[in-house]
Amino acid sequence: MSSLDLSRRALLAGGAAALVAGPASARIAPASLKPLIGPGYKPTDTDEKSLWQQMERVEEEVAGSNLLIRDPALNRYLQGLIGKVGGPAAKDMRIYLARVPEFNAMMFPTGFTVFFSGLLLRMRDEAQLAGVIAHESSHFLLRHQIRSWRDMKRKSNIFAGLAMVAGVAGGAAGTYTGDLVRLAELGTILTLFKYSRQLEAESDALGVKLIADAGYAPMSMSETWDQLITELEWSAKERRKRIDRGYSLFSTHPAPRERLKDLAISAQELTVPGRSYDRGRERYLQAIAPVRASLFDDQVKLNDPGASQYIVETLARDGWNGVLLFNRAEIFRLREGIQNQHAAALNYAQAVKYPDAPADAWRWHGVMLMKQGKMAEGRTALQRYLAMAPSAPDAPFVRQMIVG
């Protein structure tokens, strides 16, 4: 296992640990919760003021990370979504998008949050993404971090944790290392803010209310949770291992099916019969279009074919297209066995029938045809590839294949 992979797992463990939950609690009605802070909130208690000072320096570190996706339009879009579902303190919240191909998000005590790019890949529409943002925003609105911090101080020796926070925050004043190891350290900070099942239930309830108030389909949050559960099941089945990877949300949110049920009940309570709710699918796809190809590429390269295939199949519920078929073909191609290679060839062939098929779909379609002995058809496909990507790094080699 590479050091990069170890660092990635450390980061995921740190982020997930921030959501550690205890025994299951009763469902909380959305109507029973109200935000505890409003616009311009500043701490007044000494311990919280000190915590904020440390977190402000941590945010400097995050803002300087070379893992961040710095697409101005996409970041404006995400910030705009916070404005829609972030509640009364939305204008004080900030969002950072890190290029990490996993489903995760972290809310920090001062109102900034880090979203992983893998989360964007998995969302079918804007409503689902809004649900995740609303859940994370609810942790801030309900002051969960300081509540967890104080609870831990009462129960354990906090000095080691304080030293760790100070050490990482202090790094912002020095030379930034700018790699995944550093962001893993930032994720580890969140182990100091362990959420109980009660707090998670509160964020679920308020989050559903926030998206419903914004006009999004309340059921979108339970849809997202169901997708995550099933993805982990597909991944485990393919790898022939247990569902819990050690850093997944299963290890931090006990009884996931019960949580799914609670989310669905809350959504039903808030759904107005006959009302047309916004899903925002086209807006969402347009916003992530500049980075979507890289999101798929990062996911496929994880070598987690069960999860990757489920993601593609789930996104295809809204209709197959060239991009989805190409990525399904890639998943099959990277597996061993003749049957998988045959399935890859079929999917490349289907992908190029769509106008949105990427250039690489034509490349691999041509290669597969030539392997099947269909030389003339293969050359035609490779010529189409070169027409779409004349400056591709492998263009000279492909030209030799065509004339050879």
C-alpha positions as CSV (number, residue, x, y, z in Angstrom):
1,M,0.0,0.0,0.0
2,S,1.4,3.4,-1.0
3,S,2.1,6.2,1.5
4,L,-0.5,8.3,-0.5
5,D,-3.1,5.6,0.1
6,L,-2.3,5.4,3.8
7,S,-2.6,9.2,4.0
8,R,-6.0,9.0,2.2
9,R,-7.2,6.5,4.6
10,A,-6.0,8.6,7.5
11,L,-7.9,11.5,6.2
12,L,-11.1,9.5,5.8
13,A,-10.7,8.1,9.2
14,G,-10.3,11.6,10.7
15,G,-13.3,13.0,8.9
16,A,-15.5,10.0,9.7
17,A,-14.5,10.1,13.4
18,A,-16.0,13.5,13.6
19,L,-19.4,11.8,13.2
20,V,-18.9,9.0,15.9
21,A,-22.3,8.1,17.3
22,G,-23.5,6.4,20.4
23,P,-26.6,4.3,21.0
24,A,-29.5,4.8,18.8
25,S,-32.0,7.5,19.9
26,A,-35.6,8.3,19.1
27,R,-36.3,10.2,16.0
28,I,-36.5,14.0,16.4
29,A,-39.3,15.8,14.8
30,P,-38.0,18.6,12.4
31,A,-40.6,21.1,13.8
32,S,-39.1,20.8,17.3
33,L,-35.7,22.3,16.3
34,K,-34.6,25.9,15.8
35,P,-31.2,27.3,15.0
36,L,-29.3,28.4,18.1
37,I,-27.2,31.1,16.3
38,G,-27.9,33.8,13.9
39,P,-26.0,36.0,11.5
40,G,-22.7,37.5,12.7
41,Y,-22.4,35.0,15.6
42,K,-19.3,35.4,17.7
43,P,-18.4,33.4,20.8
44,T,-18.4,35.0,24.2
45,D,-17.3,32.2,26.5
46,T,-13.6,31.9,27.0
47,D,-13.2,28.3,26.0
48,E,-15.2,28.8,22.8
49,K,-13.2,31.9,21.9
50,S,-10.0,30.0,22.3
51,L,-11.3,27.2,20.1
52,W,-12.3,29.7,17.4
53,Q,-8.9,31.3,17.4
54,Q,-7.3,27.9,16.8
55,M,-9.8,27.0,14.1
56,E,-9.3,30.3,12.3
57,R,-5.6,29.3,11.8
58,V,-6.7,25.8,10.7
59,E,-8.9,27.5,8.1
60,E,-5.9,29.3,6.8
61,E,-4.2,26.0,6.3
62,V,-7.2,24.5,4.5
63,A,-7.5,27.6,2.2
64,G,-3.9,27.1,1.1
65,S,-4.1,23.4,0.3
66,N,-3.2,22.4,-3.1
67,L,-5.9,19.7,-2.9
68,L,-8.6,22.3,-3.3
69,I,-10.5,22.5,-6.6
70,R,-10.2,26.2,-7.5
71,D,-12.9,26.5,-10.1
72,P,-14.4,30.0,-9.5
73,A,-17.8,29.2,-11.0
74,L,-18.2,25.9,-9.2
75,N,-17.1,27.4,-5.9
76,R,-19.6,30.3,-6.3
77,Y,-22.3,27.7,-7.0
78,L,-21.5,25.8,-3.8
79,Q,-21.4,29.0,-1.8
80,G,-24.8,29.9,-3.3
81,L,-26.2,26.6,-2.1
82,I,-25.1,27.4,1.4
83,G,-27.0,30.6,1.1
84,K,-30.1,28.7,0.2
85,V,-30.0,26.0,2.9
86,G,-27.6,27.3,5.5
87,G,-30.2,28.9,7.7
88,P,-29.9,32.2,9.5
89,A,-26.1,32.1,9.7
90,A,-25.6,31.1,6.0
91,K,-23.7,34.3,5.1
92,D,-21.1,33.4,7.7
93,M,-20.4,29.9,6.3
94,R,-17.6,29.0,3.9
95,I,-17.1,26.0,1.8
96,Y,-13.9,24.4,0.5
97,L,-13.9,21.6,-2.1
98,A,-11.0,19.1,-1.8
99,R,-10.1,16.7,-4.6
100,V,-10.6,13.5,-2.7
101,P,-12.7,10.8,-4.4
102,E,-14.8,9.7,-1.4
103,F,-18.2,10.6,0.1
104,N,-17.4,12.8,3.0
105,A,-17.8,16.3,4.4
106,M,-16.5,18.0,7.5
107,M,-18.0,21.0,9.3
108,F,-15.6,23.0,11.6
109,P,-16.6,24.9,14.7
110,T,-16.2,28.4,13.1
111,G,-18.6,27.7,10.2
112,F,-16.3,26.5,7.4
113,T,-16.8,23.2,5.9
114,V,-14.6,20.9,3.7
115,F,-16.4,18.8,1.0
116,F,-14.8,16.0,-0.8
117,S,-15.1,15.9,-4.6
118,G,-16.3,12.3,-4.5
119,L,-19.5,13.6,-2.9
120,L,-20.2,15.8,-5.9
121,L,-19.8,12.8,-8.2
122,R,-22.4,10.8,-6.3
123,M,-25.2,13.4,-6.2
124,R,-27.9,12.9,-8.8
125,D,-29.1,16.5,-8.5
126,E,-28.9,19.8,-6.6
127,A,-31.5,18.7,-4.1
128,Q,-29.4,15.8,-2.9
129,L,-26.3,18.0,-2.6
130,A,-28.4,20.6,-0.8
131,G,-29.4,18.0,1.8
132,V,-25.8,17.2,2.6
133,I,-24.9,20.9,2.9
134,A,-28.0,21.4,5.1
135,H,-27.0,18.6,7.4
136,E,-23.5,19.9,7.8
137,S,-24.8,23.5,8.3
138,S,-27.1,22.2,11.0
139,H,-24.1,21.0,13.1
140,F,-23.0,24.7,13.1
141,L,-26.4,26.2,13.6
142,L,-27.0,23.9,16.6
143,R,-23.5,24.5,18.0
144,H,-22.7,20.8,18.1
145,Q,-19.0,21.2,17.9
146,I,-18.7,23.2,21.2
147,R,-21.2,21.0,22.9
148,S,-19.2,17.9,21.9
149,W,-15.9,19.6,22.8
150,R,-17.2,20.5,26.3
151,D,-18.6,17.0,26.8
152,M,-15.3,15.4,25.9
153,K,-13.4,17.8,28.3
154,R,-15.6,16.6,31.1
155,K,-14.9,12.9,30.3
156,S,-11.3,12.8,29.3
157,N,-7.8,14.3,29.3
158,I,-8.0,17.0,26.7
159,F,-4.4,18.2,26.8
160,A,-3.1,16.0,24.1
161,G,-6.0,17.1,21.8
162,L,-5.2,20.8,22.5
163,A,-1.6,20.2,21.7
164,M,-2.5,18.6,18.4
165,V,-4.8,21.4,17.4
166,A,-2.2,24.0,18.3
167,G,0.5,22.1,16.3
168,V,-1.6,21.8,13.1
169,A,-2.9,25.4,13.4
170,G,0.7,26.5,13.9
171,G,1.6,25.0,10.6
172,A,-0.4,27.8,8.9
173,A,2.3,30.3,10.0
174,G,5.1,28.3,8.5
175,T,5.8,26.6,5.1
176,Y,2.7,24.8,3.9
177,T,3.4,21.2,3.0
178,G,0.4,21.1,0.7
179,D,-0.2,17.4,0.5
180,L,-2.7,14.8,1.5
181,V,-0.8,14.0,4.7
182,R,-1.4,17.6,5.9
183,L,-5.1,17.5,5.1
184,A,-5.2,14.2,7.0
185,E,-4.0,16.0,10.1
186,L,-6.7,18.5,9.6
187,G,-9.3,15.7,9.4
188,T,-7.9,14.2,12.6
189,I,-8.8,17.4,14.4
190,L,-12.4,16.5,14.0
191,T,-11.9,13.5,16.3
192,L,-12.1,16.1,19.0
193,F,-15.7,16.8,18.1
194,K,-17.4,13.4,18.3
195,Y,-21.1,13.7,17.6
196,S,-23.4,11.5,19.6
197,R,-26.3,9.8,17.9
198,Q,-28.5,12.5,19.4
199,L,-26.6,15.2,17.7
200,E,-26.6,13.4,14.4
201,A,-30.4,13.0,14.7
202,E,-30.7,16.7,15.4
203,S,-28.7,17.6,12.3
204,D,-30.8,15.2,10.2
205,A,-34.0,16.7,11.4
206,L,-33.0,20.4,11.0
207,G,-31.3,19.6,7.7
208,V,-34.6,18.2,6.3
209,K,-36.4,21.2,7.5
210,L,-33.9,23.6,5.9
211,I,-34.1,22.0,2.4
212,A,-37.9,21.8,2.6
213,D,-38.1,25.5,3.5
214,A,-35.8,26.2,0.5
215,G,-38.2,24.4,-1.8
216,Y,-36.2,21.2,-2.3
217,A,-37.7,17.8,-2.2
218,P,-37.5,16.7,1.5
219,M,-37.0,13.1,0.5
220,S,-33.7,13.8,-1.2
221,M,-31.8,13.4,2.1
222,S,-33.0,9.9,2.7
223,E,-32.3,9.1,-1.0
224,T,-28.7,10.1,-0.5
225,W,-28.3,8.0,2.6
226,D,-29.9,5.0,0.9
227,Q,-27.4,5.4,-2.0
228,L,-24.5,5.5,0.4
229,I,-25.6,2.4,2.2
230,T,-26.1,0.5,-1.1
231,E,-22.8,1.6,-2.5
232,L,-20.9,0.2,0.5
233,E,-22.8,-3.0,0.1
234,W,-21.9,-3.3,-3.6
235,S,-18.3,-2.5,-2.7
236,A,-18.1,-5.1,0.0
237,K,-19.7,-7.8,-2.2
238,E,-17.2,-7.2,-5.0
239,R,-14.3,-7.3,-2.6
240,R,-15.8,-10.2,-0.6
241,K,-15.3,-8.3,2.6
242,R,-17.4,-6.8,5.3
243,I,-19.3,-3.6,4.6
244,D,-17.4,-1.6,7.2
245,R,-14.1,-0.5,5.7
246,G,-12.8,1.0,8.9
247,Y,-13.4,4.5,7.9
248,S,-16.8,4.4,6.3
249,L,-19.9,6.1,7.7
250,F,-21.1,2.7,8.8
251,S,-18.4,2.8,11.5
252,T,-19.6,6.2,12.8
253,H,-23.4,6.0,12.3
254,P,-24.8,2.8,13.9
255,A,-28.0,1.3,12.6
256,P,-27.9,3.0,9.1
257,R,-31.2,1.5,8.1
258,E,-32.9,2.9,11.1
259,R,-31.5,6.3,10.3
260,L,-32.7,6.0,6.7
261,K,-36.2,5.2,8.1
262,D,-36.1,8.2,10.4
263,L,-35.1,10.5,7.5
264,A,-37.9,9.2,5.3
265,I,-40.5,9.7,8.1
266,S,-39.3,13.3,8.7
267,A,-39.4,14.0,4.9
268,Q,-43.0,12.7,4.8
269,E,-44.0,15.0,7.6
270,L,-42.6,18.0,5.7
271,T,-43.8,17.1,2.2
272,V,-46.8,19.1,1.1
273,P,-49.2,17.0,-1.0
274,G,-49.5,18.3,-4.5
275,R,-46.6,20.6,-4.3
276,S,-43.9,20.5,-7.0
277,Y,-40.4,20.4,-5.4
278,D,-37.2,21.6,-7.0
279,R,-34.6,19.0,-7.9
280,G,-32.3,21.3,-9.8
281,R,-30.7,18.5,-11.9
282,E,-29.8,20.5,-14.9
283,R,-28.4,23.4,-12.8
284,Y,-26.3,20.8,-10.9
285,L,-24.9,19.1,-14.0
286,Q,-24.1,22.4,-15.5
287,A,-22.2,23.5,-12.4
288,I,-20.1,20.4,-12.1
289,A,-19.5,19.9,-15.9
290,P,-16.0,21.4,-15.9
291,V,-14.8,18.9,-13.4
292,R,-17.1,15.9,-13.9
293,A,-14.7,14.0,-16.1
294,S,-11.9,14.2,-13.5
295,L,-14.4,13.1,-10.8
296,F,-15.2,10.0,-12.7
297,D,-11.5,9.4,-13.5
298,D,-10.5,9.7,-9.8
299,Q,-13.3,7.3,-8.8
300,V,-12.5,4.6,-11.4
301,K,-8.8,4.7,-10.5
302,L,-9.6,3.8,-6.8
303,N,-9.8,0.2,-7.9
304,D,-13.1,-0.2,-6.1
305,P,-15.2,-1.6,-9.0
306,G,-18.2,-2.5,-6.9
307,A,-18.6,1.1,-5.6
308,S,-17.8,2.6,-9.0
309,Q,-20.3,0.5,-10.9
310,Y,-23.0,1.3,-8.3
311,I,-22.3,5.0,-8.7
312,V,-22.6,4.8,-12.5
313,E,-25.8,2.7,-12.3
314,T,-27.3,5.1,-9.8
315,L,-26.6,8.2,-11.9
316,A,-28.1,6.3,-14.9
317,R,-31.5,6.3,-13.2
318,D,-31.9,9.7,-14.8
319,G,-31.0,8.3,-18.2
320,W,-28.0,6.7,-19.8
321,N,-25.6,8.8,-21.9
322,G,-22.1,8.6,-23.5
323,V,-20.3,9.7,-20.4
324,L,-21.9,7.1,-18.1
325,L,-21.5,4.3,-20.6
326,F,-17.8,5.1,-21.2
327,N,-17.1,5.0,-17.5
328,R,-19.0,1.7,-17.1
329,A,-16.8,0.4,-19.9
330,E,-13.7,1.7,-18.0
331,I,-14.7,-0.2,-14.9
332,F,-15.1,-3.4,-16.8
333,R,-11.8,-2.9,-18.8
334,L,-9.8,-2.5,-15.6
335,R,-11.1,-5.8,-14.3
336,E,-9.5,-9.1,-15.2
337,G,-11.1,-11.8,-17.3
338,I,-12.4,-12.3,-20.8
339,Q,-16.0,-11.6,-19.8
340,N,-15.1,-8.2,-18.4
341,Q,-13.2,-7.3,-21.5
342,H,-16.1,-8.3,-23.6
343,A,-18.5,-6.2,-21.5
344,A,-16.1,-3.3,-21.8
345,A,-16.1,-3.5,-25.6
346,L,-19.9,-3.6,-25.7
347,N,-20.1,-0.5,-23.4
348,Y,-17.6,1.5,-25.5
349,A,-19.7,0.6,-28.6
350,Q,-22.8,1.9,-26.9
351,A,-21.1,5.0,-25.6
352,V,-20.0,6.3,-29.0
353,K,-23.6,6.3,-30.2
354,Y,-24.2,9.3,-27.9
355,P,-23.1,12.8,-28.8
356,D,-21.5,13.4,-25.4
357,A,-19.2,10.4,-25.6
358,P,-15.7,11.6,-24.7
359,A,-12.8,11.2,-27.1
360,D,-11.3,8.3,-25.1
361,A,-14.5,6.3,-25.8
362,W,-13.7,6.4,-29.5
363,R,-10.1,5.5,-28.7
364,W,-10.9,2.4,-26.7
365,H,-13.8,1.5,-29.1
366,G,-11.2,1.5,-31.9
367,V,-8.8,-0.6,-29.9
368,M,-11.4,-3.1,-29.0
369,L,-12.6,-3.4,-32.6
370,M,-9.1,-4.1,-33.8
371,K,-8.6,-6.7,-31.2
372,Q,-11.7,-8.4,-32.6
373,G,-10.1,-8.3,-36.1
374,K,-12.4,-5.5,-37.4
375,M,-9.5,-3.5,-38.6
376,A,-11.3,-1.1,-41.0
377,E,-13.9,-0.2,-38.4
378,G,-11.2,0.1,-35.7
379,R,-9.2,2.6,-37.9
380,T,-12.4,4.7,-38.5
381,A,-13.0,4.9,-34.7
382,L,-9.4,5.9,-34.1
383,Q,-9.6,8.6,-36.7
384,R,-12.6,10.0,-34.9
385,Y,-10.6,10.0,-31.7
386,L,-7.8,12.0,-33.3
387,A,-10.3,14.4,-34.8
388,M,-11.6,15.0,-31.3
389,A,-8.2,15.0,-29.5
390,P,-5.5,15.9,-32.1
391,S,-3.1,17.0,-29.4
392,A,-3.5,13.9,-27.2
393,P,-0.2,12.6,-25.7
394,D,-0.8,9.3,-27.5
395,A,-1.8,10.8,-30.8
396,P,1.5,9.8,-32.6
397,F,1.1,6.2,-31.4
398,V,-2.6,6.1,-32.5
399,R,-1.6,7.4,-36.0
400,Q,0.9,4.5,-36.3
401,M,-1.9,2.1,-35.3
402,I,-4.0,3.5,-38.1
403,V,-1.4,3.2,-40.9
404,G,0.1,0.0,-39.6
